[in-house]
Amino acid sequence: MVTHTDLMTIGEFSSLSRLSVRMLRHYDAHGVLVPEHVDAHSGYRRYAPAQLRDAADIRNLRDVGLGVSAITALLAARGTSTWTDALALQRCTLVEELHAARERLSLIDRMLTPGEIPMTIQLNRTAVPAMTVVALRGTVPSYSDEGRLWERLMPALQQQGIRPVGPYTQISQAHDLIVQRMEAEGLAARQDGTLASKVFNRYLVTPDQAAPEDLVTEVCRPLA
């Protein structure tokens, strides 16, 4: 049984857990790491030594890029396949982000040293058959905040056994070439606001099948 004298102040717990006082208050507010005791009069938080394990897991999950909602769910799933599956999925996400960062670096290099770029992109007009898609729509402050939506979508995909992939190198170049081709041929993009009008990618060769330079992706822009 933990007695009041065994409990640590928020400052002491912060020092041992390597979580800032501000973040401990944040995690308390979101139900991620609730203090063992809160004084009814002063509001002072006190933590039990056993909560250091939770704090360590929270810190690690945060440091690999997971948000508060995902951390809360995973703490309850420690020791289960849900825990390992979620970490494996996050690893795939980080690998894909690494590929994207490398492409941005390559783009900077091309902009610094303009010249002939080896062309590995082929443009074709084709009919894509109807398909079933999984979609999540939401509003975020800016494009850079789209990760909030991915945090909601990824667990849902995982529950259905779906492994998302992408993005890959040269996708931004492919979009530029498609727009140029459309302008040259007087083509217009479909703009009726439906899912069928959205730009999408088809990942034909994925990271678990080939090296980054051998990946094959179709970048698709629906036409009117």
C-alpha positions as CSV (number, residue, x, y, z in Angstrom):
1,M,0.0,0.0,0.0
2,V,1.3,3.4,-1.0
3,T,1.2,5.9,1.9
4,H,1.2,9.7,1.5
5,T,4.9,9.8,2.6
6,D,5.8,7.6,-0.3
7,L,4.3,9.9,-2.9
8,M,6.4,12.4,-4.9
9,T,5.7,16.0,-5.7
10,I,5.3,16.9,-9.3
11,G,8.8,18.4,-9.3
12,E,10.4,15.3,-7.9
13,F,8.4,13.1,-10.3
14,S,9.3,15.3,-13.2
15,S,13.0,15.0,-12.4
16,L,12.9,11.2,-12.2
17,S,10.6,10.6,-15.2
18,R,12.3,13.2,-17.4
19,L,8.8,14.6,-18.3
20,S,8.5,18.4,-17.8
21,V,6.0,19.7,-15.2
22,R,4.1,21.3,-18.1
23,M,3.7,18.0,-19.9
24,L,2.7,16.2,-16.7
25,R,-0.1,18.7,-16.2
26,H,-1.0,18.2,-19.9
27,Y,-1.1,14.4,-19.6
28,D,-3.2,14.7,-16.4
29,A,-5.7,17.0,-18.2
30,H,-6.0,14.4,-21.0
31,G,-6.2,11.4,-18.7
32,V,-2.9,9.9,-19.9
33,L,-1.1,10.0,-16.6
34,V,-3.3,10.9,-13.6
35,P,-1.5,11.7,-10.3
36,E,-2.0,9.2,-7.5
37,H,-3.3,12.0,-5.3
38,V,-4.4,15.6,-5.7
39,D,-4.8,17.8,-2.7
40,A,-8.4,19.0,-2.5
41,H,-7.4,22.4,-1.1
42,S,-4.1,23.3,-2.8
43,G,-4.4,21.3,-6.0
44,Y,-0.9,19.9,-5.5
45,R,-0.3,16.7,-7.5
46,R,1.6,13.8,-6.0
47,Y,2.7,10.7,-7.9
48,A,3.5,7.1,-6.8
49,P,6.8,5.5,-7.5
50,A,5.0,2.8,-9.6
51,Q,3.9,5.5,-12.0
52,L,7.5,5.9,-13.2
53,R,7.0,2.9,-15.5
54,D,4.0,4.5,-17.1
55,A,5.9,7.8,-17.5
56,A,8.8,5.9,-19.2
57,D,6.4,4.3,-21.7
58,I,4.7,7.6,-22.3
59,R,8.0,9.4,-23.0
60,N,9.1,6.6,-25.4
61,L,5.7,6.7,-27.3
62,R,5.9,10.4,-27.5
63,D,9.5,10.4,-28.7
64,V,8.6,8.0,-31.6
65,G,6.0,10.5,-32.7
66,L,2.7,9.3,-31.3
67,G,0.0,11.7,-30.1
68,V,-1.9,11.9,-26.9
69,S,-4.9,9.8,-28.1
70,A,-2.7,7.0,-29.4
71,I,-0.6,7.0,-26.3
72,T,-3.7,6.7,-24.1
73,A,-4.9,3.7,-26.1
74,L,-1.5,2.0,-26.2
75,L,-0.9,2.2,-22.5
76,A,-3.9,0.0,-21.9
77,A,-2.6,-2.4,-24.6
78,R,0.8,-3.1,-23.3
79,G,1.8,-6.8,-23.6
80,T,-0.8,-7.4,-26.4
81,S,-0.6,-7.7,-30.2
82,T,-2.2,-4.2,-30.4
83,W,0.9,-2.7,-28.8
84,T,3.3,-4.5,-31.2
85,D,1.1,-3.9,-34.3
86,A,0.9,-0.2,-33.5
87,L,4.6,0.2,-33.0
88,A,5.2,-1.7,-36.3
89,L,2.8,0.6,-38.1
90,Q,4.5,3.7,-36.6
91,R,7.9,2.3,-37.8
92,C,6.5,2.1,-41.3
93,T,5.2,5.6,-41.0
94,L,8.6,6.9,-39.9
95,V,10.4,5.0,-42.8
96,E,8.0,6.7,-45.2
97,E,8.6,10.1,-43.7
98,L,12.3,9.4,-44.0
99,H,11.8,8.7,-47.7
100,A,9.8,11.9,-48.1
101,A,12.6,13.9,-46.3
102,R,15.2,12.5,-48.6
103,E,13.1,13.5,-51.6
104,R,12.9,17.1,-50.2
105,L,16.7,17.1,-49.8
106,S,17.0,15.8,-53.4
107,L,14.7,18.6,-54.6
108,I,16.8,21.2,-52.9
109,D,19.9,19.7,-54.5
110,R,18.2,19.9,-58.0
111,M,17.2,23.5,-57.3
112,L,20.7,24.4,-56.3
113,T,22.2,22.7,-59.4
114,P,19.6,22.9,-62.2
115,G,20.2,20.7,-65.2
116,E,18.9,17.7,-67.0
117,I,17.0,15.4,-64.7
118,P,16.9,11.6,-65.5
119,M,13.3,11.0,-66.5
120,T,11.7,7.9,-64.9
121,I,8.2,9.2,-65.1
122,Q,5.8,8.1,-67.8
123,L,2.5,9.9,-68.5
124,N,-0.6,8.0,-69.6
125,R,-4.3,8.6,-69.9
126,T,-6.2,5.6,-68.7
127,A,-9.6,4.6,-67.2
128,V,-9.5,3.5,-63.6
129,P,-12.2,1.1,-62.6
130,A,-14.4,1.8,-59.6
131,M,-12.9,0.9,-56.2
132,T,-13.7,0.9,-52.6
133,V,-11.7,3.5,-50.5
134,V,-11.3,4.3,-46.9
135,A,-11.6,8.1,-46.2
136,L,-11.4,10.4,-43.3
137,R,-12.3,14.1,-43.7
138,G,-11.5,16.8,-41.1
139,T,-10.4,20.4,-40.8
140,V,-6.9,21.3,-39.6
141,P,-5.2,24.7,-39.1
142,S,-2.7,24.1,-41.9
143,Y,-1.4,21.5,-44.3
144,S,1.5,20.8,-41.9
145,D,-1.1,19.7,-39.2
146,E,-2.5,16.9,-41.4
147,G,-0.7,14.4,-39.0
148,R,-3.6,14.9,-36.6
149,L,-5.9,13.2,-39.1
150,W,-3.4,10.4,-39.8
151,E,-3.4,9.7,-36.0
152,R,-7.1,9.1,-36.2
153,L,-7.0,7.2,-39.5
154,M,-4.1,4.8,-38.9
155,P,-5.6,2.9,-35.9
156,A,-8.8,2.4,-37.8
157,L,-6.9,1.0,-40.8
158,Q,-4.9,-1.2,-38.5
159,Q,-8.0,-2.7,-37.0
160,Q,-9.1,-3.6,-40.5
161,G,-5.8,-5.2,-41.4
162,I,-4.9,-2.5,-43.9
163,R,-1.3,-1.3,-44.1
164,P,-1.0,2.2,-45.7
165,V,2.1,3.1,-47.7
166,G,3.7,6.2,-49.3
167,P,4.7,8.8,-50.2
168,Y,7.7,8.1,-52.4
169,T,10.3,10.0,-54.4
170,Q,9.4,12.0,-57.5
171,I,5.7,12.2,-56.6
172,S,5.9,16.0,-56.6
173,Q,7.6,15.9,-60.0
174,A,4.8,13.7,-61.3
175,H,2.2,16.1,-60.2
176,D,4.0,19.0,-62.0
177,L,4.3,17.0,-65.2
178,I,0.6,16.0,-65.1
179,V,-0.4,19.6,-64.8
180,Q,1.9,20.6,-67.7
181,R,0.4,17.8,-69.9
182,M,-3.1,18.9,-69.0
183,E,-2.4,22.5,-69.9
184,A,-0.7,21.5,-73.2
185,E,-3.7,19.3,-74.2
186,G,-6.4,21.6,-72.9
187,L,-7.6,19.0,-70.3
188,A,-9.5,20.0,-67.2
189,A,-9.4,18.3,-63.8
190,R,-12.7,16.9,-62.4
191,Q,-13.9,19.3,-59.7
192,D,-17.3,18.2,-58.5
193,G,-16.2,17.8,-54.8
194,T,-16.8,14.1,-54.7
195,L,-14.2,11.5,-53.7
196,A,-14.0,10.5,-57.3
197,S,-12.5,13.9,-58.1
198,K,-9.7,13.7,-55.6
199,V,-6.0,13.2,-56.6
200,F,-4.8,9.8,-55.4
201,N,-1.8,7.4,-55.6
202,R,-1.7,3.7,-56.4
203,Y,1.3,2.0,-54.8
204,L,2.2,-0.8,-57.1
205,V,5.6,-1.7,-55.5
206,T,5.9,-1.0,-51.8
207,P,8.9,-0.6,-49.4
208,D,8.5,-4.2,-48.2
209,Q,8.9,-5.4,-51.7
210,A,11.8,-3.3,-53.1
211,A,14.5,-0.7,-52.4
212,P,13.5,3.0,-52.6
213,E,14.9,3.4,-56.1
214,D,12.8,0.5,-57.4
215,L,9.4,1.6,-56.0
216,V,6.6,2.0,-58.5
217,T,3.8,4.5,-57.8
218,E,0.9,5.7,-60.0
219,V,0.0,9.3,-59.4
220,C,-3.6,9.8,-60.6
221,R,-5.5,13.0,-61.3
222,P,-9.1,12.5,-62.4
223,L,-10.2,14.4,-65.5
224,A,-13.5,16.1,-66.2
